[in-house]
């Protein structure tokens, strides 16, 4: 896979894109809040009033925060160890695709595919750590 982008740049862009992906599911939450009438005095109290898809989007958003720190740490381990390569580029891109799909499958309520995408992202994180240590 030749993207003509140095693997080190892919890592940095990957971290930045992963940070942005944290907020993708929140667009569904924001839409639902506007649809039901946003209560600016108690926005967190609205959770029980949200439709099921927006509640799942909230959980996907929260999970994205949790996994981002692991991904960023593993990607930075590869960067500082000087082990970036074409294979780490594929891993970074795989992580981004898996996390986008994770949010999508969470929101539309396909638990088996959501769980599979979570597992893929965890395998990528473990693989990045392994690559940095080898």
N, C-alpha and C positions, 0 to 999 in steps of 0.2 A: 504494500500500500504506500504509494508515494504521493504525499500531499504537498510536497515542496515547502513544508513548514518544518522547521527544526523541532525535534521531539521536546526540547525544553520549552519552546513556545506553546506547544500543544498542552503541556502540563499547566502552564500559567493561564492560558485561555480556558482550559478545562476547569480549573478551580474557580475562575470568574463566572463561567457559565453555570457551574454547579451551584454557586451562591445565588444566581438568578433563578434557578429552577426551584429553589426553596419557596418562591412566591407564586409559582404557576398555579398550584391548587387554590391559593388564596383568591384568585380571580373568581372562582366559582362561589366562594364564601361571600365575597364582596357583592356579586350579582344577587345572591339570595338575600343578603341584608337589605339591599336597595329595594328588592321586590317586596319584601314583607314590611318595609318601613323601618329604616335605621333608627335605633334608639341611642343617640349620642351620649346620653347620660349614663347608660349602662350597656356598653356594646358586648361585654362578655356574658351578660345575663340573657342575651338573645339566643344563646346556643340551643336551648331546648325548643325554641320557636322555629329554628331553621329546618328546611326540608332535609330529608335523609341524605341526599347527595351532598348538601353543603356541610352536614355534620361529618360525613366521610372525608370531604375536602379539608376540613379543619384538622382531622387526624393525619391526613397525608402531609399537610403543611407542617404539623408538629414533628412527624417522623423525618421529614426532610431536614429539619434543624439538627436532629439527633445524628443522622448519618453523615451530614456535611463535615462535621469536625473530624470524623474518622477518615473520610475521603481526603480532605485537605491535608491532614497529617501524613497519610500514606503517599500522596502525590508529592508533597514537599520532601519526604524521605528519599524518594527516587531522584528528585531534582538535586538535593544537596549531596547525595552520594555519587552523583555523576553517572548514574545507571540508566538514564533515559535512552530509549531506543525505539525502533519501529514497533516492537511488541508492547512497550508501555504506552505508545500512542494508541494502539488498538484497544488496550485496556481502558485508557481514559475515555475514548469515544464510546466504548461499551458501557461504561458506568453512566455516562450522560444519557445514552439511549434507554438504559434500564430504569433510571430514575424518572425520566419523562413518562415512560410506559407505566411505571409503578403508580404515579399520581393519576394517570388516566384510568387504569384498571381499578384503583381504589375508589375514585369518584363514581364510576359507572357500576361498581359493586360486582367485580369478578374476582373473588378472593383467591382462587387458585393461581391466576395469572399475576395478581398483585404480589402474592407470596413468592412466586417464581422470580419476579423482577427484583424483589428485596433480596432473595438469595443470590441472584446474579451480581447485584451491587456489592454484597458482602464478599463474594468470591473475588471480585475485582480488587477490593480493598486488600484482602489477604495476599493476592498475587502481586500487588504493587509493593507491599511490605516485603514480601519474599524477594522480589527483584532488587529492592534497595539493599538487602542484606547479603545477597549472593555475589 
